Amino acid sequence: MNSRYHVPAVERTFRIIEALAASDDPQRLSELSATLKIPKTTVLMILTTLESLGYVQKRGDGKFQLSTKLFELSSKNNPLKELAHHDLAALAEEVKLTVHLSVYQDDENIIIDKVNGPGFIQFSTYIGKRQAFHVTSSGKAIMAYLSREQVDTLTSTMPQHMFTSNTILDLATLHNELALVRENGYAVDDQEEDAGVRCVGAPIFNATGQVIGAVSTTGAISELPSSAIPSLAIAVKRTATTISRKIGFQPMVNPNIDSMPVLLTPPE
């Protein structure tokens, strides 16, 4: 590093941002100061500035956490978002439901794009939201095509509480669910994260056949009855395959896009 151009305040700012991003829980000022060995007054000044700019949120208990602003900024330059947005919009118009684009990044499932459906019911999801894997259709669509080691890593930090009465917490049941995803080529969230809400998702693969994200549709159970899932899944899989092909993926089993899954077993 050329010390002539080194700016200590900038370095400390990014160390604080990285510490907040690395923590599973919001942090107190004193915790950040002790961990980073930065004076409390300096940490407070930096956090206050970041909060005024919208990058940090201070909770009612005095703890600090990152807002979604950094995710929103990074997602604007994500080439997958730009490449896929037209297809997401077309899917939303076709099925009359809200559509999300998620990416698998640093062991997280992050929404990078959203197209609201035309209906009266709207959802509070947002770009930059981190989603649990085991209760979302996008998360299960991604997990189904990860290695067993990667899945074990994700399930080791899986929230151990019931989001709804349909939430899957038993690992054997979850693995059976993932096998079903590979068999059908799509995943379903049947009121597992939010009561009264169903989602259908399908994986997106890159040119080397690795899963990198998912397309999912979300609707209230009044909009998305269980009887509509098979036909909806065809449209979702078609969109996911179209996006995958745009980034170089070639189906290895059957070129018919309605015949996904492409990989019948997860990689070793």
Residue pairs with C-beta under 8 A, 6 or more apart in sequence:
9 46
12 36
12 38
12 42
12 46
13 46
13 49
13 50
15 36
15 38
16 32
16 36
16 38
16 43
16 46
16 47
16 50
17 50
17 55
17 66
17 70
19 27
19 32
19 35
19 36
20 26
20 27
20 32
20 56
20 64
20 65
20 66
21 66
24 157
25 63
26 59
26 61
26 63
26 64
26 65
27 63
27 64
27 65
28 62
28 63
28 64
29 40
29 43
29 44
29 47
29 62
29 64
30 40
32 38
32 43
32 47
32 64
33 39
33 40
33 43
36 43
47 56
47 58
47 64
50 56
51 57
51 58
51 64
53 69
54 67
54 69
55 66
55 67
55 69
55 70
56 64
56 65
56 66
56 67
57 64
57 65
57 66
57 67
58 64
59 65
68 126
68 127
68 128
68 129
69 128
70 128
71 110
71 112
71 127
71 128
72 127
72 128
75 81
75 110
75 112
75 113
75 127
75 128
78 103
78 112
80 101
80 103
80 112
80 204
80 212
80 213
80 243
80 247
81 101
81 112
81 113
83 243
83 246
83 247
84 101
84 113
84 204
84 215
84 243
84 246
85 101
85 113
85 115
87 215
87 239
87 242
87 243
88 99
88 100
88 101
88 113
88 115
88 215
88 239
89 99
89 115
90 239
91 99
91 115
91 215
91 217
91 235
91 236
91 239
92 98
92 99
92 115
92 116
92 117
92 118
92 217
93 118
94 235
95 117
95 217
95 232
95 235
95 236
96 117
96 118
96 119
96 223
97 117
97 119
97 217
97 218
97 219
97 223
97 224
97 232
98 114
98 115
98 116
98 117
98 122
98 123
98 125
98 217
98 218
98 219
99 114
99 115
99 117
99 215
99 216
99 217
99 218
100 111
100 113
100 114
100 125
100 138
100 215
100 216
100 217
100 218
101 111
101 112
101 113
101 114
101 213
101 214
101 215
102 109
102 110
102 111
102 112
102 131
102 138
102 139
102 142
102 201
102 213
102 214
102 215
102 216
103 109
103 110
103 112
103 212
103 213
104 142
104 146
104 211
104 212
104 213
104 214
107 150
107 153
107 154
108 130
109 130
109 131
109 132
109 133
109 136
109 138
109 139
109 142
109 214
110 128
110 129
110 130
110 131
111 125
111 126
111 127
111 128
111 129
111 131
112 127
112 128
112 213
113 127
114 125
114 126
114 127
116 122
116 123
117 218
117 219
117 223
119 219
119 223
121 219
121 220
121 222
121 223
123 197
123 218
125 218
131 138
131 139
132 139
132 158
132 159
132 163
132 193
133 139
133 140
133 142
133 143
133 154
133 158
134 140
134 143
134 155
134 158
134 167
134 168
134 169
134 174
134 192
135 163
135 167
135 168
135 189
135 192
135 193
136 189
136 192
136 193
136 199
136 201
136 216
137 186
137 187
137 188
137 189
137 199
137 200
137 201
137 214
137 216
138 187
138 199
138 201
138 213
138 214
138 215
138 216
139 187
139 201
139 214
140 177
140 178
140 181
140 187
140 188
140 189
140 201
141 181
141 186
141 187
141 201
141 202
141 203
141 211
141 214
141 216
142 203
142 211
142 213
142 214
143 151
143 154
143 178
143 181
144 178
144 179
144 181
144 182
144 187
144 203
144 211
144 266
145 182
145 203
145 205
145 211
145 263
145 266
145 267
146 154
146 211
146 266
146 267
147 266
147 267
147 268
148 266
148 268
151 175
151 178
151 266
155 171
155 174
158 169
160 169
161 167
162 169
163 192
163 193
163 194
164 191
164 192
164 193
164 194
164 195
165 195
166 190
166 191
166 192
167 192
167 193
168 174
168 177
168 192
177 187
178 266
181 187
181 261
182 261
182 263
182 264
182 265
182 266
183 261
183 264
184 233
184 261
185 202
185 233
185 237
185 259
185 260
185 261
185 262
186 200
186 201
186 202
186 233
186 236
186 237
186 260
187 200
187 201
187 202
187 214
188 198
188 199
188 200
188 201
188 229
189 197
189 198
189 199
189 200
189 201
190 198
190 226
191 197
191 198
191 221
193 199
196 220
196 221
197 218
197 219
197 220
197 221
198 218
198 219
198 220
198 221
198 224
198 226
198 229
199 216
199 217
199 218
199 219
200 216
200 217
200 224
200 229
200 232
200 233
200 236
201 214
201 215
201 216
201 217
201 236
202 214
202 215
202 216
202 233
202 236
202 237
202 239
202 240
202 241
202 260
203 211
203 213
203 214
203 240
204 211
204 212
204 213
204 214
204 215
204 240
204 243
204 244
204 247
205 211
205 212
205 244
205 249
205 262
206 212
206 244
206 247
206 248
206 249
207 247
207 248
207 249
207 250
209 249
209 252
209 262
209 263
210 267
214 240
215 236
215 239
215 240
215 243
216 236
217 224
217 232
217 235
217 236
224 232
234 258
237 257
237 258
237 260
238 257
238 258
240 260
241 249
241 251
241 257
241 260
241 262
242 257
249 262
251 257
251 259
251 260
251 262
252 262
252 263
253 259
253 261
253 262
253 263
253 264
